[in-house]
Amino acid sequence: MKPVLLLATLCLAVAALPAHAGNGHCPPGLAKKSPACVPPGQAKKYHQGPRIGDRVSDYDYHLIRYPDRYDLPPLRRGERYYVIDGRILRVDQDTYKILDFIRATAALLD
């Protein structure tokens, strides 16, 4: 095989291989995210909105300071209500993990 043709074939073979960071794994910070190994800006493409178990701090949120304005049931100790993407969520105050979806809301009353 001619040297130029061999070099071109080798370049095509290398270009066809997937690119991996470091030793073939994603960085530790992305490995802990949900979904794993997906950069934050692209994570929304994988699922729409927050899920139970997600952290509120990963989203644009609003704390509901006056739950009675929404006719919400009383909270247990250590819980708060938040609004994310127009949905009212019950959240653990210490861990900021989403515990439950309450309902959708059309407007913020706080």
C-alpha positions as a Markdown table, in Angstrom:
| # | Residue | x | y | z |
|---|---|---|---|---|
| 1 | Met | 0.0 | 0.0 | 0.0 |
| 2 | Lys | 1.3 | 3.5 | -0.8 |
| 3 | Pro | 2.4 | 5.6 | 2.2 |
| 4 | Val | -0.1 | 8.4 | 1.5 |
| 5 | Leu | -3.0 | 6.0 | 1.1 |
| 6 | Leu | -2.0 | 4.2 | 4.3 |
| 7 | Leu | -1.8 | 7.5 | 6.2 |
| 8 | Ala | -5.3 | 8.5 | 4.9 |
| 9 | Thr | -6.8 | 5.2 | 6.0 |
| 10 | Leu | -5.2 | 5.4 | 9.4 |
| 11 | Cys | -6.6 | 9.0 | 9.9 |
| 12 | Leu | -10.1 | 7.8 | 8.9 |
| 13 | Ala | -9.9 | 4.9 | 11.4 |
| 14 | Val | -8.9 | 7.2 | 14.2 |
| 15 | Ala | -11.5 | 9.8 | 13.4 |
| 16 | Ala | -14.2 | 7.1 | 13.5 |
| 17 | Leu | -13.3 | 6.2 | 17.2 |
| 18 | Pro | -15.5 | 7.8 | 19.9 |
| 19 | Ala | -13.8 | 10.6 | 21.9 |
| 20 | His | -13.5 | 9.9 | 25.6 |
| 21 | Ala | -12.2 | 12.1 | 28.4 |
| 22 | Gly | -9.2 | 10.7 | 30.3 |
| 23 | Asn | -9.5 | 7.0 | 30.8 |
| 24 | Gly | -12.8 | 6.5 | 28.9 |
| 25 | His | -15.1 | 7.6 | 31.8 |
| 26 | Cys | -16.9 | 10.9 | 32.4 |
| 27 | Pro | -15.5 | 13.4 | 34.9 |
| 28 | Pro | -16.5 | 12.7 | 38.6 |
| 29 | Gly | -18.7 | 15.7 | 38.8 |
| 30 | Leu | -20.8 | 14.6 | 35.8 |
| 31 | Ala | -20.9 | 11.0 | 37.0 |
| 32 | Lys | -22.9 | 12.1 | 40.1 |
| 33 | Lys | -25.5 | 14.0 | 38.1 |
| 34 | Ser | -28.8 | 12.7 | 36.8 |
| 35 | Pro | -28.6 | 11.7 | 34.0 |
| 36 | Ala | -25.0 | 10.6 | 34.5 |
| 37 | Cys | -22.3 | 12.0 | 32.2 |
| 38 | Val | -24.5 | 14.6 | 30.6 |
| 39 | Pro | -23.4 | 18.3 | 30.9 |
| 40 | Pro | -25.9 | 20.4 | 32.8 |
| 41 | Gly | -26.9 | 22.5 | 29.7 |
| 42 | Gln | -28.0 | 19.3 | 27.9 |
| 43 | Ala | -29.6 | 17.4 | 30.8 |
| 44 | Lys | -33.0 | 19.0 | 30.0 |
| 45 | Lys | -33.0 | 17.2 | 26.7 |
| 46 | Tyr | -33.1 | 13.8 | 28.5 |
| 47 | His | -36.1 | 14.5 | 30.8 |
| 48 | Gln | -38.7 | 17.2 | 31.0 |
| 49 | Gly | -38.7 | 19.0 | 34.4 |
| 50 | Pro | -37.8 | 17.8 | 37.8 |
| 51 | Arg | -38.4 | 14.3 | 39.2 |
| 52 | Ile | -38.9 | 12.9 | 42.7 |
| 53 | Gly | -35.5 | 12.6 | 44.3 |
| 54 | Asp | -34.0 | 15.5 | 42.3 |
| 55 | Arg | -32.6 | 18.5 | 44.2 |
| 56 | Val | -34.5 | 21.8 | 43.9 |
| 57 | Ser | -31.2 | 23.7 | 43.6 |
| 58 | Asp | -30.7 | 22.1 | 40.2 |
| 59 | Tyr | -33.6 | 24.1 | 38.8 |
| 60 | Asp | -35.0 | 27.6 | 38.7 |
| 61 | Tyr | -37.3 | 27.6 | 41.7 |
| 62 | His | -39.6 | 29.8 | 43.9 |
| 63 | Leu | -40.2 | 29.2 | 47.6 |
| 64 | Ile | -43.9 | 29.4 | 48.6 |
| 65 | Arg | -43.9 | 31.5 | 51.7 |
| 66 | Tyr | -47.7 | 31.6 | 52.1 |
| 67 | Pro | -49.1 | 28.1 | 51.4 |
| 68 | Asp | -52.6 | 29.1 | 52.5 |
| 69 | Arg | -52.8 | 31.3 | 49.4 |
| 70 | Tyr | -52.7 | 28.1 | 47.3 |
| 71 | Asp | -55.0 | 26.1 | 49.6 |
| 72 | Leu | -52.2 | 23.6 | 50.3 |
| 73 | Pro | -52.3 | 21.1 | 53.1 |
| 74 | Pro | -50.1 | 21.7 | 56.2 |
| 75 | Leu | -46.5 | 20.6 | 55.9 |
| 76 | Arg | -44.7 | 18.2 | 58.1 |
| 77 | Arg | -41.8 | 19.4 | 60.1 |
| 78 | Gly | -38.7 | 20.0 | 57.9 |
| 79 | Glu | -40.6 | 20.4 | 54.6 |
| 80 | Arg | -41.3 | 23.3 | 52.3 |
| 81 | Tyr | -43.3 | 24.0 | 49.2 |
| 82 | Tyr | -41.6 | 25.2 | 46.0 |
| 83 | Val | -42.7 | 26.0 | 42.5 |
| 84 | Ile | -40.6 | 24.7 | 39.6 |
| 85 | Asp | -41.8 | 25.0 | 36.0 |
| 86 | Gly | -45.3 | 25.9 | 37.1 |
| 87 | Arg | -45.7 | 22.8 | 39.4 |
| 88 | Ile | -46.0 | 22.9 | 43.2 |
| 89 | Leu | -43.6 | 20.5 | 44.9 |
| 90 | Arg | -43.1 | 19.3 | 48.5 |
| 91 | Val | -39.4 | 19.4 | 49.3 |
| 92 | Asp | -37.2 | 18.3 | 52.2 |
| 93 | Gln | -35.9 | 21.5 | 53.9 |
| 94 | Asp | -32.5 | 20.0 | 54.8 |
| 95 | Thr | -31.6 | 18.1 | 51.7 |
| 96 | Tyr | -33.6 | 20.1 | 49.1 |
| 97 | Lys | -34.8 | 16.8 | 47.6 |
| 98 | Ile | -38.1 | 16.7 | 45.9 |
| 99 | Leu | -40.5 | 14.5 | 47.9 |
| 100 | Asp | -43.8 | 14.8 | 46.0 |
| 101 | Phe | -45.6 | 16.7 | 43.2 |
| 102 | Ile | -48.7 | 18.5 | 44.5 |
| 103 | Arg | -50.2 | 20.1 | 41.4 |
| 104 | Ala | -49.7 | 22.6 | 38.6 |
| 105 | Thr | -50.2 | 26.3 | 39.2 |
| 106 | Ala | -51.0 | 29.0 | 36.7 |
| 107 | Ala | -49.7 | 31.9 | 38.7 |
| 108 | Leu | -47.5 | 32.7 | 41.7 |
| 109 | Leu | -49.3 | 34.4 | 44.5 |
| 110 | Asp | -46.4 | 35.1 | 46.8 |
